[in-house]
Amino acid sequence: MVFSEIGKVIEALGKDRGIERDIVIKAIEQAFLVTARKKFGIQGEYETRYNDSDDEIEIYQYKNVVDDVRDPILEITLNDAKELDEEVEVGDQLGIRIENPNFTRVDVQTARQIIFQKVRDAEREILFADFKHRETELITGIARRYERGNIIVDLGKADAILPRREIIPGENFKTGDRIQAYLSEVVMTNRGPEIRLSRTSPLFLVKLFEVEVPEIQDGTIEIKAAAREPGHRAKIAVVSVDKDIDPVGACVGMKGSRVQNVVNELQGEKIDIVKYSEDLDTFARAALAPAEITNIMIDDEDKNLAVVVEEDQLSLAIGRRGQNVRLAAMLTGFKVNIISKSKLQEKIQKAVENLMQIPTITDARAQVMVQAGVEGVGDLAGMENEQLCQILEVEEAEATEILKETHDLIEKGEISLQIDEEEELVSASAIPAYHGKIEKSGSSDGEDEAEKFSDAERRLREELAAFKLK
């Protein structure tokens, strides 16, 4: 069966679409296998082979050699079989080439549709494999059109989507504009691979610095965390493995040239570069810069930071519309509560005065109890003897006397249990929207990339081989 265009189709698909020759041949063989089953009976056993030298598809039908034929599609008599192969015996299976299958135009059209469907599937898989290994990279394309607020970006081989939520506020791209973005994800959908881009991701900021700062590329400087409020402000934390290199200065560049290039790409987004430290107290102070921090109380269990600042540093610590405290929370991964020192001192004094309603509690003892978290008579009344002994370092008998006196006064209704809080102690609070810490991923070498491609090819081959007539 000769189809003069088969060789040309294989060559064209391989050259124009980059599909491997073996995959195209496999698709053609599968297509004609399906067509043969439809024409000669689906219960039969068939095999198709592409003959490269003759540029033709050979179709074989396999039949069992028997004495009496019950199903002519599956069986052949011994006498008929010996005419084809003299050495055949009953029980053998004989492959018979169908010399002239007489495919109709409909049969050929069916085969053609299957071929091009399988080729499209192969092309999608190849495209998927080509971009999947480029996830987390910077990528550049041309804006082609808007679809439902999303920008379709031409990457050359394929189109990518830049969702509306991933566009920096205030950005307005026109058709033909160059777009640089972070390739966040490649997923396979029913319509083929979908390449998703982002310009609002903190990792886009990280990748831009990797391009601008050679010390980051060679591993001398590492970006440990990044946080952004796209279009407004961002913070990155950097550290150097070389003590002689200032990581902040290297990222800023001569006269701010390096950081300015990143700012320009991000439409004027202000960027703070801080030095990273494994010590959370030190790092939190840097993350809240330019505010000067008086004290930080760290709660590792609940991942909270209580940050105490002077009154004149309060606005700096909070930032415009709370930006500074929110970015610091994302950078550290901790909830950050900004507390005014004057309000804290006022609260401590009120708590001391509340505890001193008990005659046996002196100012010194009240101060110690407040430092231990006892903020009023109500807290004191709920304590056990052992707890009070440990806090005040007194004998059990004395602790018992203090608690008895407290309960007696409460029953008489002569004292207030808690301090009156007229205003909130916490001036600002921020829960991290995400943890800005950058997880260091192992670099993929050529061997890994080859493995990714081979996995894609394997999936293609399995899909082609598993094709069955529905």
C-alpha positions in Angstrom: 0.0 0.0 0.0 1.9 3.1 -1.2 1.1 6.6 0.0 3.6 8.9 -1.6 2.9 11.7 0.8 3.8 9.7 4.0 7.5 10.3 3.7 6.9 14.0 3.0 4.6 14.3 6.0 7.2 12.7 8.3 9.9 15.0 7.0 7.7 18.1 7.2 6.5 17.5 10.8 10.0 16.8 12.0 11.4 19.9 10.4 8.6 22.4 10.9 7.3 21.3 14.3 10.4 19.7 15.9 8.6 16.3 16.4 10.9 13.3 16.4 10.7 11.1 13.4 10.0 7.9 15.5 7.0 9.6 17.2 5.5 10.6 13.8 6.0 7.1 12.4 4.4 5.6 15.5 1.4 7.9 15.1 1.0 6.9 11.4 1.3 3.2 12.3 -1.3 3.5 15.0 -3.7 5.5 12.7 -3.6 2.8 10.0 -3.9 0.1 12.7 -7.2 1.6 13.8 -8.4 1.9 10.2 -7.6 -1.7 9.6 -9.5 -2.9 12.6 -12.5 -0.9 11.5 -12.4 -2.4 8.0 -11.4 -6.0 8.6 -13.0 -6.6 12.1 -12.0 -5.3 15.5 -11.7 -8.8 16.9 -8.8 -9.6 14.7 -5.1 -9.2 15.6 -3.2 -6.7 13.3 0.2 -5.1 13.1 1.2 -2.1 11.0 4.8 -1.2 10.0 6.2 1.7 8.1 8.6 0.5 5.5 11.2 3.3 5.2 12.9 2.1 2.0 9.6 1.7 0.1 7.8 4.6 1.8 4.7 2.5 2.5 2.6 1.1 5.3 2.5 -2.6 5.6 -0.5 -4.2 7.3 -0.3 -7.8 8.8 -3.2 -9.8 10.0 -2.3 -12.7 12.4 -4.4 -15.9 12.3 -4.2 -19.1 14.3 -3.5 -22.3 12.2 -6.3 -24.9 12.8 -7.9 -27.9 11.1 -11.4 -26.5 11.1 -12.0 -22.8 10.7 -14.8 -21.4 12.9 -13.9 -17.7 12.6 -12.2 -16.7 9.4 -11.0 -13.4 10.9 -9.0 -15.2 13.6 -8.3 -18.6 12.0 -6.8 -20.2 8.9 -6.8 -23.9 7.7 -3.5 -25.8 7.7 -3.7 -26.3 3.9 -4.1 -22.6 3.2 -1.4 -21.7 5.7 1.1 -24.1 4.0 0.7 -22.2 0.8 2.1 -19.2 2.6 4.6 -21.0 4.8 5.5 -24.6 4.2 6.9 -25.1 7.7 3.8 -24.0 9.6 1.9 -26.4 11.9 -1.4 -26.5 13.6 -1.3 -24.3 16.7 1.1 -21.8 15.1 0.2 -18.2 14.5 0.8 -16.9 11.0 1.2 -13.3 10.0 -0.4 -12.6 6.7 0.3 -9.4 4.8 -2.8 -7.6 3.4 -1.5 -6.7 0.0 -4.4 -4.6 -1.2 -6.6 -3.4 1.7 -8.7 -1.2 -0.7 -9.1 1.6 1.8 -11.9 4.0 0.9 -11.6 7.7 0.9 -13.4 7.8 4.3 -10.9 5.2 5.7 -8.0 7.4 4.6 -9.6 10.5 6.0 -10.1 8.8 9.3 -6.4 7.8 9.4 -5.4 11.3 8.5 -7.5 12.7 11.4 -5.9 10.3 13.8 -2.4 11.1 12.6 -2.8 14.8 13.0 -4.6 14.5 16.4 -1.7 12.3 17.7 0.8 14.8 16.2 -0.9 17.7 17.9 -0.8 15.8 21.2 2.9 15.1 20.7 3.5 18.8 19.8 1.7 19.8 23.1 3.8 17.4 25.1 7.1 18.6 23.5 6.0 22.2 24.2 5.2 21.3 27.8 8.6 19.7 28.3 10.3 22.6 26.6 8.9 25.2 29.1 8.4 23.0 32.2 12.1 22.9 32.9 12.2 26.7 32.6 9.8 27.3 35.5 11.2 29.8 38.0 13.2 31.6 35.3 12.8 35.1 33.9 11.3 35.1 30.4 10.7 37.8 27.8 7.9 38.0 25.2 5.7 40.4 23.2 2.3 41.5 24.3 -0.2 40.3 21.6 -3.7 40.9 22.9 -5.9 41.1 26.0 -8.3 38.3 26.9 -10.7 39.0 29.9 -8.2 41.4 31.4 -5.3 38.9 31.0 -2.4 39.6 28.6 -1.5 37.0 26.0 2.3 37.1 25.6 4.0 35.7 22.5 7.1 33.7 23.6 8.0 32.6 20.0 7.3 28.9 20.3 4.1 29.4 22.3 1.8 31.9 23.9 1.9 32.5 27.7 -0.7 34.2 29.9 0.0 37.1 32.3 -3.1 37.2 34.5 -4.6 40.5 35.5 -3.8 39.8 39.2 -0.1 39.2 38.3 0.3 42.7 36.6 1.8 45.4 38.8 -0.9 48.0 39.7 -0.7 51.0 37.3 1.0 49.0 34.5 -0.6 49.4 31.0 0.9 47.3 28.2 0.1 47.9 24.6 0.1 45.4 21.7 3.7 44.9 20.6 5.2 46.0 24.0 8.1 43.9 25.3 7.2 42.1 28.6 9.7 40.6 31.1 8.1 38.3 33.7 8.7 35.4 36.0 7.6 32.0 34.7 5.7 30.8 37.7 4.0 27.7 36.4 3.5 25.4 33.4 0.4 23.2 33.6 -1.1 20.8 31.1 -4.8 21.6 30.3 -7.3 20.1 27.8 -6.2 22.8 25.3 -2.6 22.1 25.8 0.2 23.5 28.0 -0.7 26.7 29.8 2.3 28.9 30.6 1.6 31.3 33.5 3.6 34.4 34.1 3.9 36.8 37.0 5.2 40.3 37.6 3.9 40.6 41.2 5.7 37.6 42.7 8.5 38.3 45.2 10.5 35.8 43.1 10.3 38.1 40.1 12.1 40.7 42.3 14.7 38.0 43.3 15.3 37.0 39.7 15.8 40.7 38.6 18.5 41.1 41.3 20.2 37.9 40.1 20.5 39.4 36.7 21.8 42.8 37.9 24.2 41.6 40.7 27.0 39.3 39.5 27.8 38.3 43.1 24.4 36.7 43.4 25.0 34.7 40.2 28.3 33.4 41.4 26.9 32.5 44.9 29.0 35.1 46.9 25.7 36.8 47.9 22.5 35.0 48.6 19.0 36.5 48.8 17.5 34.8 51.9 14.0 36.4 51.9 11.9 38.7 49.9 8.5 40.5 50.4 6.6 42.8 48.1 3.5 45.0 47.9 3.7 45.2 44.1 3.9 48.7 42.7 4.5 50.3 46.2 7.3 48.9 48.2 9.5 45.8 48.7 12.1 44.4 51.0 14.8 41.8 50.4 17.2 40.3 52.9 20.7 39.4 51.7 23.8 37.7 53.2 27.3 37.3 52.0 29.5 34.2 52.3 32.5 36.4 52.0 33.1 38.6 55.0 35.0 41.2 52.9 31.9 41.8 50.7 29.1 44.0 51.9 25.9 42.3 50.6 23.7 45.4 50.8 26.3 47.7 49.1 26.8 45.1 46.3 23.0 45.0 45.6 22.7 48.8 45.6 25.6 49.2 43.2 27.7 52.2 42.3 25.6 55.3 42.9 22.6 53.0 43.2 22.8 51.8 39.6 22.0 48.2 40.2 18.9 48.7 42.4 17.7 51.5 40.2 17.6 49.2 37.2 15.3 46.9 39.2 13.2 49.8 40.4 12.7 50.9 36.8 11.5 47.4 35.7 9.1 47.4 38.7 7.5 50.7 37.7 9.1 52.8 40.5 8.5 50.3 43.3 10.6 51.4 46.3 13.1 48.6 47.5 14.7 48.3 50.9 17.7 46.0 51.0 18.5 44.7 54.5 21.2 42.4 55.9 20.0 38.9 56.9 20.8 37.3 60.2 20.1 33.9 61.7 19.4 35.7 65.0 15.7 36.6 64.8 16.1 39.6 67.1 18.8 41.2 64.8 16.9 40.2 61.6 13.6 41.7 62.9 15.3 45.0 63.7 16.7 45.1 60.2 13.4 44.2 58.6 11.7 47.0 60.4 14.2 49.6 59.3 14.4 52.6 59.2 12.6 52.6 62.6 14.8 52.3 65.7 13.6 49.4 67.9 13.7 49.7 71.7 13.0 46.0 72.5 11.6 42.8 70.8 9.8 40.1 72.7 9.8 36.8 70.7 7.2 34.1 71.0 8.6 31.2 69.0 5.6 28.9 69.8 2.9 31.2 68.4 5.4 32.9 66.0 4.7 36.4 67.3 7.0 39.4 67.7 6.1 42.1 70.2 8.1 45.1 69.0 8.5 48.1 71.4 9.4 51.5 69.9 9.6 55.0 71.2 6.7 57.3 70.4 8.7 59.2 67.7 9.6 56.0 65.9 6.0 54.6 65.8 5.1 56.0 62.4 8.3 54.8 60.9 7.9 51.3 62.3 4.3 51.1 61.0 5.0 52.7 57.7 2.7 54.4 55.2 -0.7 52.6 55.5 1.1 49.8 57.5 3.4 48.8 54.6 6.6 48.6 56.8 5.1 46.3 59.4 3.4 44.1 56.8 6.6 43.7 54.8 8.6 42.9 58.0 6.0 40.2 58.9 6.4 38.6 55.5 10.1 38.8 55.6 10.4 37.2 59.0 7.4 34.9 58.8 6.2 36.1 62.2 3.2 38.1 63.2 4.5 41.5 64.2 2.8 43.7 66.9 4.1 47.3 67.1 3.8 48.6 70.7 4.4 52.2 71.8 6.9 52.3 74.7 5.0 55.0 76.5 1.8 53.0 76.3 3.6 49.9 77.5 5.1 51.7 80.5 1.7 53.2 81.3 0.1 49.8 81.2 2.8 48.3 83.4 2.3 51.1 86.0 -1.4 50.6 86.0 -0.9 46.8 86.5 1.5 47.5 89.4 -1.0 49.8 91.1 -3.7 47.2 90.6 -1.7 44.5 92.4 -0.7 46.9 95.2 -4.3 47.0 96.3 -3.3 43.9 98.2 -1.6 45.2 101.4 1.1 42.5 101.5 2.3 43.2 97.9 4.9 45.9 97.8 5.9 48.0 94.7 9.0 45.7 94.2 6.9 42.6 94.4 4.3 44.0 92.0 7.0 44.9 89.5 8.3 41.3 89.6 4.8 39.8 89.2 4.0 42.1 86.2 7.3 41.0 84.5 6.2 37.4 85.0 2.9 38.1 83.2 0.6 38.8 86.2 -1.3 41.9 85.1 -3.8 42.3 87.8 -5.6 41.0 90.9 -7.7 38.7 88.7 -4.6 37.0 87.4 -3.2 36.7 90.9 -6.4 35.1 92.3 -6.2 32.3 89.7 -2.7 31.3 90.6 -1.5 28.2 92.6 0.7 28.4 95.6 3.6 26.9 93.8 3.5 29.4 91.0 3.5 32.4 93.4 6.3 30.8 95.3 8.5 30.6 92.2 7.7 34.2 91.0 8.2 35.9 94.4 10.8 33.4 95.7 8.9 33.2 99.1 8.0 30.4 101.4 4.8 28.4 100.8 3.1 29.8 103.9 3.7 33.4 102.8 2.3 32.7 99.4 -0.7 31.0 100.9 -1.3 34.1 103.1 -1.1 36.5 100.1 -3.6 34.4 98.1 -5.9 34.2 101.1 -5.8 37.9 101.6 -6.5 38.4 97.9 -9.6 36.1 97.9 -10.9 37.8 101.0 -10.7 41.3 99.5 -12.3 40.1 96.3 -15.2 38.6 98.2 -15.7 41.9 100.0 -15.8 43.7 96.7 -13.3 46.3 97.9 -10.8 46.0 95.0 -10.9 46.0 91.1 -9.8 42.8 89.5 -8.2 44.2 86.3 -6.8 47.5 85.1 -9.0 49.7 82.9 -7.6 49.8 79.4 -8.8 53.0 77.7 -6.8 52.5 74.5 -5.4 49.5 72.7 -1.8 48.7 73.6 -0.8 47.4 70.1 -0.5 50.4 67.7 -0.3 48.2 64.6 -0.3 44.5 63.8 0.5 42.5 60.7 0.1 38.8 60.0 2.4 37.5 57.2 0.5 37.0 54.0 3.2 34.5 53.1 6.6 33.5 54.4 9.2 35.4 52.3 12.0 33.1 53.0 13.7 31.8 49.8 14.2 28.0 49.8 17.5 27.2 48.2 16.8 24.7 45.4 19.5 22.5 43.9 20.6 23.6 40.5 19.5 21.2 37.8 22.3 20.0 35.6 22.2 18.8 32.0 21.5 15.3 33.2 18.3 16.4 35.0 17.1 18.3 32.0 17.7 15.3 29.8 15.7 13.2 32.2 12.8 15.7 32.0 12.8 15.5 28.3 13.0 11.7 28.3 10.0 11.6 30.7 7.9 13.6 28.3 9.0 11.4 25.4 8.1 8.3 27.4 4.6 9.7 28.1 4.2 10.4 24.4 5.1 6.9 23.5 2.9 5.3 26.1 0.0 7.4 25.0 0.5 6.4 21.4 1.0 2.7 22.2 -2.1 2.7 24.4 -4.4 4.1 21.8 -7.4 1.9 21.2 -10.5 2.1 19.1 -13.3 3.3 21.3 
